[in-house]
């Protein structure tokens, strides 16, 4: 098999694999994975306009970031579409679950591991301020969106890199460094 024929075969396999990865990911993630190629393309164009090139780390970061932003936007839209009393119902359910958990005695193994701890944990904690709960909620949503966006973005990035290989014939790589010629006396 000739070199060009083998290269064509590799590129065709990359096309099929890239499309399968992106389509399967789009089905599983309800289309969010398709934001990854868009993120890579936007950052690539931005880097090219500045005279630079996009490396593997930057392309992965742009793919994961695009999916994370998309996930947060969709979550924000869904949150604004909730019926009027939903947040108070959610807060009431969380408060009642916290109160029920506080009524439960600590597990028996805890008193064996740390003697005297049962009496410390049986006293109910003071109510935390609502602002503190809001900050914890926002922090948790940010961490969850970042992790889910990284996972989905990685799947999209893999499919994108396979399509980049199909289109260009080589993997995404950093521009070669400038050669320094040795000084000869």
C-alpha positions in Angstrom: 0.0 0.0 0.0 1.4 3.4 -0.9 2.1 6.2 1.5 -0.7 8.5 0.1 -3.2 5.6 0.0 -2.4 4.8 3.7 -2.7 8.5 4.6 -6.1 8.7 2.8 -7.3 5.6 4.7 -6.2 7.1 8.0 -8.0 10.3 7.2 -11.2 8.4 6.2 -11.1 6.5 9.5 -10.6 9.7 11.4 -13.7 11.2 9.6 -15.9 8.2 10.5 -14.6 8.0 14.1 -15.0 11.8 14.6 -18.5 11.8 13.3 -19.4 8.7 15.4 -18.0 10.3 18.6 -19.8 13.6 18.0 -23.1 12.1 17.0 -23.1 9.6 19.9 -22.1 12.4 22.3 -24.8 14.6 20.9 -27.4 12.0 21.6 -26.2 11.3 25.1 -25.6 15.0 26.1 -28.7 16.3 24.3 -26.6 18.3 21.8 -24.3 20.0 24.3 -21.2 18.1 22.9 -21.7 20.0 19.6 -20.6 23.2 21.4 -17.1 21.8 21.8 -16.2 22.1 18.0 -17.7 25.6 18.1 -15.5 26.6 21.0 -12.4 25.2 19.4 -13.1 27.0 16.1 -13.8 30.4 17.8 -10.5 30.2 19.9 -8.6 29.0 16.8 -9.8 32.0 14.8 -9.0 34.3 17.6 -5.5 32.9 17.9 -4.9 33.1 14.1 -6.0 36.7 14.1 -3.4 37.4 16.7 -0.7 35.6 14.7 -0.6 32.6 17.0 -1.6 29.0 16.8 -3.8 26.8 19.0 -2.2 23.9 20.8 -3.7 20.8 22.3 -4.2 22.2 25.8 -5.8 25.4 24.5 -8.1 23.5 22.2 -9.3 21.2 25.0 -9.7 24.2 27.3 -11.8 26.0 24.7 -14.0 22.9 24.1 -14.6 22.3 27.8 -15.3 26.0 28.4 -17.8 26.3 25.6 -19.7 23.3 26.9 -19.6 24.6 30.4 -20.9 28.0 29.3 -23.7 26.3 27.3 -24.6 24.2 30.3 -24.8 27.2 32.6 -26.9 29.2 30.0 -29.3 26.3 29.6 -29.5 25.9 33.4 -30.2 29.6 33.8 -33.0 29.5 31.1 -34.6 26.5 32.8 -34.3 28.2 36.2 -36.1 31.3 35.0 -38.9 29.3 33.5 -39.8 27.6 36.8 -43.3 28.3 38.1 -43.6 31.1 40.7 -43.6 29.1 43.9 -40.9 26.5 43.0 -38.0 28.1 44.9 -40.0 28.3 48.1 -41.1 24.7 47.7 -37.5 23.6 47.1 -36.3 25.6 50.2 -39.1 24.1 52.3 -38.3 20.6 51.3 -34.6 21.1 52.0 -35.3 22.6 55.4 -37.6 19.7 56.4 -35.0 17.2 55.2 -32.4 19.0 57.3 -34.6 18.9 60.3 -35.3 15.2 59.9 -31.6 14.5 59.5 -30.9 16.4 62.7 -33.4 14.3 64.7 -31.6 11.1 63.7 -29.1 9.9 66.3 -25.6 9.6 65.1 -24.5 6.1 64.0 -23.2 3.7 66.6 -19.8 3.4 65.1 -19.2 7.1 65.7 -19.3 6.7 69.5 -16.8 3.7 69.2 -14.4 5.7 67.0 -14.7 9.0 68.9 -16.1 8.5 72.4 -18.3 11.3 73.6 -19.1 12.6 70.1 -22.7 11.5 70.2 -23.6 14.2 72.7 -21.8 16.8 70.6 -23.7 15.9 67.5 -27.1 15.6 69.1 -27.4 19.3 69.8 -29.0 21.1 66.8 -26.8 23.5 64.9 -27.8 27.2 64.7 -29.5 28.1 61.5 -27.1 29.3 58.9 -27.8 32.6 57.2 -29.7 32.5 53.9 -26.8 34.3 52.2 -24.4 31.6 53.3 -26.8 28.9 51.8 -27.0 30.9 48.6 -23.2 31.1 48.3 -22.9 27.4 48.9 -25.6 26.7 46.3 -23.8 28.9 43.7 -20.5 27.4 44.5 -21.9 23.8 44.1 -23.6 24.6 40.8 -20.3 26.1 39.5 -18.3 23.1 40.5 -20.9 20.6 39.1 -21.2 22.6 35.8 -17.4 22.7 35.5 -17.1 18.9 36.0 -19.9 18.0 33.7 -18.7 20.5 31.1 -15.2 19.1 31.3 -16.5 15.5 30.7 -18.8 16.4 27.8 -16.2 18.9 26.4 -13.6 16.2 26.4 -15.8 13.9 24.3 -16.5 16.8 21.9 -12.8 17.7 21.8 -11.9 14.1 20.8 -14.4 14.2 18.0 -13.2 17.6 16.9 -9.5 16.5 16.9 -10.4 13.6 14.7 -12.2 15.9 12.3 -9.3 18.3 12.3 -7.0 15.3 11.4 -9.4 14.4 8.6 -9.5 18.0 7.2 -5.8 18.9 7.5 -4.0 15.5 7.4 -2.1 16.2 10.6 -2.9 16.5 14.3 -3.3 19.9 15.9 0.2 21.0 17.1 2.1 24.0 18.3 4.0 26.0 15.7 7.6 24.9 15.4 10.1 27.0 17.4 12.4 29.4 15.8 15.8 27.7 15.2 18.8 29.4 16.8 21.9 29.1 14.8 25.2 28.5 16.7 27.7 31.2 16.7 30.9 30.1 15.0 34.1 32.1 15.7 
